[in-house]
Amino acid sequence: MALGIVQDQCQRNGNRGTVVVEGNSPNEVMSKEAREMALSHAATLGISRPGLGTGGGPYPVNAQGEAGDPVQTANAGGCKYRYDWPVQGGL
């Protein structure tokens, strides 16, 4: 899978939310393309004039999309990376 949104992991709570982006590397999920994708998806969630915040960092997930021990997961075959973009609507 190339860069994409993990639909079932995205959330909205009022004018805030989280958009989860998945890709092949930490750099990919933090890229300009990933940011634009997160903003676009936040708008489809109903967040008006969304802006991005910063959160933790990219984390590895296994082939089933589960985040376990980061070192073990990153060293396992078929690993992908995710980043949970915090979003907030404009005032």
N, C-alpha and C positions, 0 to 999 in steps of 0.2 A: 504494500500500500504506500502510496506517496503521501504527501502532506494532506491531512483531512481533519474534520471535526468529529469528535466522539459524541454523537448526539445524545445518547442515553446518560451521559455523565454531566451534561450541561444543566445549569440551574438558573432560575430567576427568582429573586425575592424582592418584590417591589421594583425600585428603580436601580437595583444592583443585581449582579449575577456572576456566574463563572462559566467560561467557555473553555472546554478541554480540547486542545489541539494535539494530534499524534503525527509523528513522522519518523524518519530513519535515523536521526541524530539529534543531539541537544541543540546544535546550531540551527538545524532546520525548524524546530518548534519555537525558536526564539527569533526567527528571521522576519524581515519586513513583510513577506508574503503571509506568514503565520499571523502577524499582528492584524493585517488587513482582513484576513479570513475571520479572525475572532471578532473584529468590529462588525463585519457584515452579518455574522451569525447572531451577535448580540441584538442587532436591530430586528432580526426575524423573531427573536424571543419577546419583542415588544419593549425593549429598552430604548427610550428616546434619546437621540444624539449621544450614543455611547462613547465613552473614553476608556482607555486601559489603565490599570494600575499595575503594580508589581507584586509578586508573591514570592513563594519559595524559589524553586528552580526546576529545571527539567528533571524528570525521573524515569527510570527504565521500567518497562512492563514486559511480561512474558507473552507468549503467543496467544494466551487466553485473555490478555488485557489486565492481568493481575500484577500489582506492585508488591513485591516481597522484599527480601533483603536486596538493597541496591547493587552491591558488589556481585552477589550470586546471579541476580537477574541480568546484569550487564554482561557477565561472562558467559551466559547461556546462549545457545544459538536461537535465532529468530527474535531477538530482542528489538523492541521499538521504544521510542521515547515519547513522553507526554509533558505538556506544560498546561497548568490550570491558570488561564488568564482571568484575573479579576476585572470586571467591567462595572462601570457606573454611568448612569444617564446624566445628561447635562441639566443644569438648573434652569 
